[in-house]
Amino acid sequence: MTTRLVAANRSSSAGSHNALVVVHSIQLDRSGANPIASGGSVVVHRKWTIDDEALTPVSFRYRVPSTP
């Protein structure tokens, strides 16, 4: 999630209704025609307070201009 997406999704009562859910250690089996995800661990941080200094953009969205 980018910094802008986090900022756009903030509510006026920031922190009280926020949660950060991190899923890690997911195994991906690509041996078949369709990849299958399994396993993983979930870590939940309830009442997460968004700290702008700790945000690092990890994805971006780019809109390709339409062709005339």
Buried (B, 14 or more C-beta within 10 A) or exposed (E): EBEEEBEEEEEEEEEEEBEBEEEEEEEEEEEEEEEEEEEEEEEEEEEBEBEEEEBEEEEEEEEEEEEE
